[in-house]
């Protein structure tokens, strides 16, 4: 038996909430959508040397929201700065080569948690 498929939601204050997104795609979308209180949209991907990659999911209607500096710091620690702002709450999840959502790799989750700690 495998462990939970954990994604991380980061709010504008850097607070992290673990989401057990399971393995059924329709349920994953519903869980993440409820966590973000909106339809979801992939705003970027972070390629990893081994599967899974990382997808950054945000609200579809986020233009009016403040930039998420904590998520931006996490992206910077995982890869490199993005060429655009990350606005509003986001969810970091794993993303396989076949296009399926999955839990984050443990090392990526730890990097994200560390990046959201107060300076």
Secondary structure, DSSP 8 states (H G I E B T S, - for coil): -----EEEEE-TT--EEEEE--S-HHHHHHHHHHHHTS-EEEEEEE--SSS-EEEEEEESS-TTS-B-HHHHHHHHHHS---SS--BS-EEEEEE-TTS-EE---HHHHHHHHHHTS--
